[in-house]
Amino acid sequence: MWRLGPGWRVCGSAVLGGGIGPREWILNAQVPSGYPRLDPDRHLAEIAAAEHLTGPGAGLMTAADVTVYTVAAEAGVTATATCGLGVRGWAAAPAEGAEGPPRPGTINIVVTVPVPLSDAALVNAVATTTEAKVQALLDAGLDCSGTPTDAVCIAAPSPGPAPAEPFAGPRSLWGARLARVVHAAVLEGALRQS
């Protein structure tokens, strides 16, 4: 759980609070394998309320153990990853039928950046995070690009009077830092499961 407080924006693919907007908290909730509910956004809102989280927030879910996470940091950029690799594969895989209950999986990545990012840079940060995740999985010797349910949240302070950082690609100052910490966190998490 990240209690960001007011003055933060998040861009991400969270089940609850996905997209770009002001967010005061991020929650990564563990659910059982074969999760049966059809209202995950409502379920996450219930979990947030039970944790006394107020205001707008973002909620992620995984069947992986959320107490087993990895963290990497550099120059104020922090990446936290839960790496459930039970169901992994390539993003552009041929259509397949589901056989049996799915094994726990999902790589959820939450990144905090200490500087405001423009809308375009926030979206670019999601792409950079995904690129670094795939690089880490390959460096761990895994033949996959992730799992079918991976999610990302990028949190950065809301822009003020000064212009926000316009770029977060892997060769920009903040994007390069982001890429390195995501790579380190995911690589550590993937190696633990290999």
VMD Tcl script that draws the C-alpha trace (Angstrom):
set ca {
  {0.00 0.00 0.00}
  {1.25 3.46 -0.92}
  {-0.25 6.42 0.94}
  {0.76 9.18 -1.45}
  {-1.50 11.89 -0.06}
  {-2.82 14.84 -2.05}
  {-0.80 16.41 -4.84}
  {0.00 13.23 -6.81}
  {-1.06 11.95 -10.22}
  {-1.04 8.32 -11.30}
  {-1.05 6.84 -14.78}
  {-1.70 3.17 -15.03}
  {-3.69 0.12 -15.90}
  {-5.12 -0.46 -12.42}
  {-8.50 -2.20 -12.14}
  {-9.66 0.62 -9.87}
  {-8.56 4.15 -10.72}
  {-6.81 3.26 -13.96}
  {-5.99 5.94 -16.53}
  {-4.45 9.30 -15.63}
  {-5.63 11.40 -12.73}
  {-5.11 12.58 -9.18}
  {-4.65 9.68 -6.79}
  {-3.91 9.72 -3.07}
  {-3.11 6.04 -2.64}
  {-2.25 2.83 -4.49}
  {-3.22 -0.62 -3.25}
  {-1.89 -3.98 -4.48}
  {-4.33 -6.59 -3.17}
  {-3.84 -10.33 -3.10}
  {-6.81 -12.41 -4.23}
  {-7.21 -16.19 -4.45}
  {-6.23 -18.10 -7.56}
  {-9.31 -18.47 -9.75}
  {-10.71 -15.21 -8.33}
  {-14.50 -15.58 -8.62}
  {-15.83 -12.03 -8.31}
  {-17.04 -10.14 -11.36}
  {-16.77 -6.71 -9.72}
  {-13.05 -6.30 -8.95}
  {-13.28 -2.50 -8.88}
  {-15.95 -2.65 -6.19}
  {-14.01 -5.28 -4.27}
  {-10.89 -3.06 -4.33}
  {-12.97 -0.09 -3.11}
  {-14.17 -2.27 -0.20}
  {-10.58 -3.24 0.66}
  {-9.51 0.42 0.50}
  {-12.37 1.46 2.79}
  {-11.42 -1.27 5.28}
  {-7.86 0.13 5.26}
  {-9.23 3.67 5.87}
  {-7.95 4.92 2.52}
  {-9.86 8.00 1.45}
  {-9.92 10.14 -1.65}
  {-9.22 8.89 -5.15}
  {-6.89 5.95 -5.47}
  {-5.71 3.12 -7.67}
  {-6.13 -0.57 -6.94}
  {-4.28 -3.53 -8.44}
  {-4.94 -7.25 -7.90}
  {-2.83 -10.38 -8.10}
  {-3.01 -14.01 -7.04}
  {0.71 -13.82 -6.30}
  {1.86 -13.36 -2.72}
  {1.96 -9.58 -2.20}
  {4.22 -9.95 0.84}
  {6.96 -11.20 -1.50}
  {7.95 -8.11 -3.42}
  {11.14 -6.52 -4.65}
  {12.18 -2.88 -4.54}
  {14.85 -0.90 -6.36}
  {15.59 2.83 -6.13}
  {17.78 5.43 -7.78}
  {17.83 9.22 -7.39}
  {14.33 9.34 -5.88}
  {12.76 6.92 -8.40}
  {11.47 3.76 -6.73}
  {10.06 0.62 -8.34}
  {8.20 -2.05 -6.38}
  {7.27 -5.29 -8.12}
  {5.31 -8.37 -7.23}
  {6.36 -11.06 -9.67}
  {3.88 -13.90 -9.93}
  {5.12 -15.90 -12.91}
  {2.84 -18.94 -12.71}
  {1.05 -18.04 -15.96}
  {3.55 -16.47 -18.30}
  {3.85 -16.16 -22.03}
  {4.22 -13.76 -24.91}
  {1.90 -10.83 -25.44}
  {1.31 -11.74 -29.11}
  {0.58 -15.43 -28.57}
  {-1.75 -17.54 -30.69}
  {-5.24 -18.05 -29.27}
  {-5.32 -20.85 -26.75}
  {-8.01 -22.51 -24.69}
  {-7.87 -22.39 -20.90}
  {-7.27 -25.76 -19.29}
  {-7.82 -26.11 -15.55}
  {-7.62 -23.35 -12.95}
  {-5.03 -20.69 -13.67}
  {-1.91 -20.76 -11.55}
  {-1.08 -17.64 -9.54}
  {0.43 -15.00 -11.72}
  {0.68 -11.28 -12.44}
  {3.56 -8.90 -12.41}
  {2.35 -5.70 -10.77}
  {4.76 -2.78 -10.86}
  {4.35 0.50 -8.97}
  {6.84 3.27 -9.71}
  {7.13 6.59 -7.89}
  {8.99 9.44 -9.55}
  {9.92 12.55 -7.52}
  {9.26 15.08 -10.31}
  {6.07 16.07 -12.14}
  {5.57 14.40 -15.51}
  {3.44 15.70 -18.38}
  {0.55 13.52 -19.57}
  {2.67 12.30 -22.48}
  {5.60 11.55 -20.16}
  {3.33 9.57 -17.82}
  {2.17 7.42 -20.73}
  {5.77 7.12 -21.93}
  {6.75 5.99 -18.41}
  {4.27 3.11 -18.66}
  {5.87 2.05 -21.95}
  {9.39 2.37 -20.50}
  {8.33 0.30 -17.48}
  {6.97 -2.42 -19.75}
  {10.13 -2.46 -21.86}
  {12.32 -2.75 -18.75}
  {10.10 -5.55 -17.39}
  {10.48 -7.59 -20.57}
  {14.25 -7.00 -20.61}
  {14.45 -8.23 -17.00}
  {12.44 -11.37 -17.77}
  {14.72 -12.18 -20.71}
  {17.81 -11.46 -18.59}
  {16.42 -13.91 -16.00}
  {16.39 -16.59 -18.70}
  {12.60 -16.66 -19.08}
  {11.02 -17.10 -22.49}
  {8.15 -14.64 -22.04}
  {7.09 -11.01 -22.11}
  {5.08 -11.24 -18.89}
  {1.73 -12.62 -17.78}
  {-1.72 -11.93 -19.25}
  {-2.75 -9.82 -16.25}
  {0.28 -7.60 -15.62}
  {-0.44 -4.07 -14.42}
  {1.55 -0.86 -14.00}
  {1.06 2.35 -12.00}
  {3.34 5.36 -12.33}
  {2.98 7.98 -9.56}
  {4.44 11.47 -9.85}
  {3.75 14.81 -8.14}
  {1.10 16.94 -9.81}
  {2.53 19.67 -12.03}
  {2.82 23.09 -10.45}
  {3.75 26.45 -11.93}
  {6.98 25.06 -13.40}
  {6.64 22.89 -16.49}
  {6.45 19.15 -15.96}
  {9.11 16.85 -17.38}
  {8.14 16.28 -21.03}
  {9.80 12.89 -21.54}
  {10.10 9.53 -19.75}
  {11.52 7.34 -22.50}
  {14.50 5.14 -21.68}
  {17.06 7.70 -22.88}
  {15.58 10.67 -21.00}
  {16.98 11.53 -17.55}
  {13.98 10.30 -15.54}
  {12.98 7.53 -17.94}
  {16.48 6.03 -17.81}
  {16.36 5.98 -14.01}
  {12.88 4.48 -14.12}
  {14.02 1.78 -16.57}
  {16.98 0.80 -14.40}
  {14.96 0.48 -11.18}
  {12.13 -1.46 -12.85}
  {14.67 -3.77 -14.48}
  {16.41 -4.36 -11.13}
  {13.19 -5.02 -9.20}
  {11.67 -7.35 -11.80}
  {14.96 -9.20 -12.39}
  {15.32 -9.88 -8.66}
  {11.71 -11.04 -8.42}
  {12.00 -13.25 -11.52}
  {15.25 -14.85 -10.35}
  {13.63 -15.72 -7.03}
  {11.04 -17.76 -8.95}
  {13.41 -19.36 -11.47}
}
mol new
graphics top color blue
foreach p $ca { graphics top sphere $p radius 0.5 }
foreach p [lrange $ca 0 end-1] q [lrange $ca 1 end] { graphics top cylinder $p $q radius 0.2 }
display resetview
